[in-house]
Amino acid sequence: MDYFLTEDQEMIRDTAREIAQERIVPVRAELDEKEEFPTEIIKVLAQSDMFGLFIPEEYGGLGKGALELCLAVEELSRACLGVSTSYAANALGTYPILLFGTEEQKKKYLPDIASGKRLVAFGLTEANAGSDAAGIQTTATQSGTEYVLNGTKQWITNGGEAEIYTVIAMADRSRGARGANAVIVEKGTPGFTFGKKEKKMGIRASATCELVFDNCRVPRQNVLGRDGMGFIIAMKTLDQSRTGVGAQGVGVAQGAFEEACKFARTRVQFEKPIIGFQAIQHMLADMAIQIEAARSLVYSVARYVDSGAKDITKASAMAKTFATDVAMKVTTDALQVMGGSGYMRDYPLEKMMRDAKILQIYEGTNQIQRNVICQALIKELSRNK
Ligand code: COS
């Protein structure tokens, strides 16, 4: 398929592909086994300007958009979803600043983010607020010219590794979702520490831990947008980032498919390579169709986002849901093609399948995405009646 990428876009994809193949593939199994954050790979991505892709040029970035970010994320995910999660979560944490930051906040934070000098994390989820994002308990209480944060954020990607955190906390519970604030908290701020480091099923090269706020004081100028906008900022951030999760799905599915094809061509049973059997051929054909359909949707939605469209909620939820369901199906089927070999750690398939599962869960479960999509459909139907 030709997606009519520009020369620039092809160059970005090729750079990410080269880093993925040369630097990530050789170490991915070890990073997974040791549950190790990919510090060296992050440095290489930074040197190649990968962290600045979607950041405007006036803040030190390359001024590209969602499509370029998706191309990079796809290539990294094709090699290792743990590494690509560390990279993509950085964009997730950056969007609140990019979309809602003041000029002063943007000038202060974006150049270091664009250069990869400082990593970012997004802090929304809590023990009792996963799908129900408005149910967060962490508080941001105003005290003079400061906000005082108390509470614990859970399962935060890049937690501990990031220097900058965009955190959603309740400033006025009586106002429900309209009572939340989004604030920037820097690592090292007194009262801000890291709690439990999670041991995960997959994406084990990414860091996931708790953020603990105990009377952590941040200046008023760290509030993003206006008071009470925290929930909307979180929703708009997720609208922006979910297409990238779709790109992760396309990447890991492509990686798994390639492994299955390679295996099917060399594995001989009943005196011929198993790719000669129709049962295998149909599985491979179905995988190819699903991957191409997912890629087409993800690229189309990314282009729609880049067009400056105002309401991207439904489209980005569709890209996320479809491509990540494809990722789970394709990694499972690719492992099936490889049989016992796919199940063994000698091959990357079992890791790809473990890794893929999170895509149907994080940045909003695919069940929540379907709710979001249907809410938008209902709105459209009542507008058009
Ligand atoms: N863009 C702009 N505004 C939005 C919005 C969006 N994408 N989604 C919701 N809002 C607004 C609503 O319009 C509503 O505004 P009003 O108060 O003016 O009516 C307000 O926000 C509250 O919305 P709603 O009533 O739909 O909120 P709910 O509590 O029912 O929750 C869902 C909505 C389920 C969509 C939300 O909680 C969600 O996205 N959950 C998943 C969270 C998630 O992705 N977690 C992963 C953590 S990050 S890895």
Boltz pocket constraint, residues with backbone or C-beta under 6 A from the ligand:
constraints:
  - pocket:
      binder: B
      contacts: [[A, 124], [A, 125], [A, 130], [A, 131], [A, 132], [A, 133], [A, 134], [A, 177], [A, 178], [A, 231], [A, 232], [A, 235], [A, 236], [A, 238], [A, 239], [A, 313], [A, 361], [A, 362], [A, 363], [A, 364], [A, 365], [A, 368], [A, 372]]
      max_distance: 6.0
